[in-house]
């Protein structure tokens, strides 16, 4: 049973990796400005917001989270003294928490408030305190943990092929790329590269959680 879950977890991760690549490309395009971000996102949405694909994508995220939770609980109960096992376990917990919060927030903003979750969605919660106190580490840790977890999976795959040196290199390379991407995303959303003026609807969105809030 455990091997079946692991096999599904790995195969489903390959499907989700395609979306993650598009998502990261969208964030990176934001380095060239808000319009570049929104245009890139609109282009990729032509693919992943097709009704059937979107249902498959959301279902895959939910199933991946459920299976991941089962594997995490089983791994936690077994315990592990191996450092690599601990890294995989901890990064998995962080990714699961990040995805659960991200999907919930997306659903509330998009379907609950009727907002277009474009560049201004993540930028809104990075527009000033007290939101930045939570969302700065949230984005950095979440993105970094995602790549660390992917690096763990790639490392195991290469180890199964007897490529020990490449396995270690792949882990560190993927993890460092993730940390770099996380840093760039956070700095961008904190207006490190250009000023961000939130549209009125996003200020109202934030005021729904903190009355009287004004971007800083």
VENGIKA-V246409 format. One record per residue. RES is the residue in one small letter. PHI is phi in whole degrees, -180 to 180 (NA if undefined). OMEGA is omega in whole degrees, -180 to 180 (NA if undefined). Layout:
BEGIN
RES & PHI & OMEGA
RES & PHI & OMEGA
END
This chain:
BEGIN
x & NA & -179
x & -63 & 179
x & -67 & 178
x & -65 & 178
x & -64 & 179
x & -63 & 180
x & -64 & 178
x & -64 & -179
x & -59 & -180
x & -70 & -178
x & -67 & 179
x & -66 & 178
x & -63 & 178
x & -65 & 178
x & -67 & -179
x & -68 & 180
x & -62 & 178
x & -64 & 177
x & -68 & -180
x & -61 & 177
x & -62 & 178
x & -65 & -179
x & -66 & 179
x & -68 & 177
x & -63 & 177
x & -62 & 180
x & -63 & -180
x & -65 & 179
x & -62 & 178
x & -65 & 176
x & -65 & 178
x & -97 & 175
x & 123 & -178
x & -63 & -179
x & -64 & 178
x & -63 & 178
x & -61 & -176
x & -65 & 178
x & -69 & 178
x & -64 & 178
x & -62 & 179
x & -61 & 179
x & -64 & -179
x & -69 & 178
x & -64 & 176
x & -61 & 179
x & -94 & -169
x & -85 & 174
x & -103 & 166
x & -63 & -172
x & -47 & -177
x & -67 & -179
x & -65 & -180
x & -64 & 177
x & -63 & 178
x & -63 & -178
x & -66 & 179
x & -64 & 178
x & -63 & 180
x & -65 & 178
x & -64 & -179
x & -65 & 179
x & -64 & 179
x & -62 & 179
x & -68 & -180
x & -65 & 179
x & -64 & 178
x & -61 & 179
x & -64 & 178
x & -61 & -180
x & -65 & 179
x & -64 & 180
x & -62 & 179
x & -66 & 178
x & -66 & 180
x & -65 & -180
x & -67 & 179
x & -69 & -176
x & 76 & 178
x & -151 & 177
x & -100 & -179
x & -80 & -179
x & -54 & -179
x & -64 & 178
x & -64 & 179
x & -68 & 178
x & -62 & -180
x & -65 & -179
x & -67 & -178
x & -66 & 179
x & -64 & 178
x & -64 & 178
x & -62 & -179
x & -65 & 179
x & -65 & 180
x & -60 & 179
x & -64 & -179
x & -63 & -178
x & -65 & -180
x & -61 & 180
x & -69 & -176
x & -65 & 180
x & -67 & 179
x & -64 & 180
x & -65 & 178
x & -63 & -179
x & -63 & -180
x & -66 & -178
x & -70 & -175
x & -79 & -175
x & -95 & 179
x & -79 & -177
x & -99 & 178
x & 69 & -178
x & -96 & 174
x & -83 & -175
x & -79 & 178
x & -94 & -178
x & -53 & -173
x & -72 & 177
x & -67 & 177
x & -67 & -179
x & -65 & -177
x & -62 & -177
x & -81 & 176
x & -112 & -174
x & -89 & 178
x & 161 & 178
x & -71 & 6
x & -88 & -177
x & -61 & -178
x & -66 & 179
x & -62 & 179
x & -95 & -169
x & -79 & 175
x & -64 & 176
x & -68 & 179
x & -58 & -179
x & -71 & -178
x & -66 & -178
x & -67 & -178
x & -62 & -179
x & -67 & 180
x & -62 & -179
x & -62 & 179
x & -59 & -179
x & -72 & 176
x & -63 & 179
x & -66 & 176
x & -63 & 178
x & -63 & 177
x & -63 & 179
x & -65 & 179
x & -66 & 178
x & -60 & 180
x & -63 & 179
x & -62 & 179
x & -70 & 177
x & -64 & 178
x & -63 & 179
x & -93 & 178
x & 77 & -178
x & -101 & -173
x & -64 & -178
x & -65 & 179
x & -67 & 180
x & -63 & 179
x & -66 & 180
x & -63 & -179
x & -62 & 179
x & -59 & -177
x & -68 & 179
x & -65 & 180
x & -63 & -179
x & -65 & -180
x & -68 & 176
x & -61 & 179
x & -62 & 179
x & -64 & 178
x & -66 & 178
x & -61 & 180
x & -61 & 179
x & -64 & -180
x & -63 & -180
x & -63 & -179
x & -64 & 180
x & -63 & 179
x & -62 & -178
x & -69 & 176
x & -87 & 177
x & 68 & 179
x & -75 & -178
x & -111 & 179
x & -166 & 179
x & -75 & 179
x & -124 & 176
x & -105 & -178
x & -73 & 172
x & -61 & -175
x & -57 & -176
x & -65 & 179
x & -81 & 173
x & -67 & 177
x & -62 & 178
x & -57 & -180
x & -69 & 180
x & -68 & 174
x & -66 & 178
x & -100 & -180
x & -141 & -178
x & -53 & 178
x & 84 & -177
x & -65 & 174
x & -133 & 178
x & -56 & -177
x & -106 & NA
END
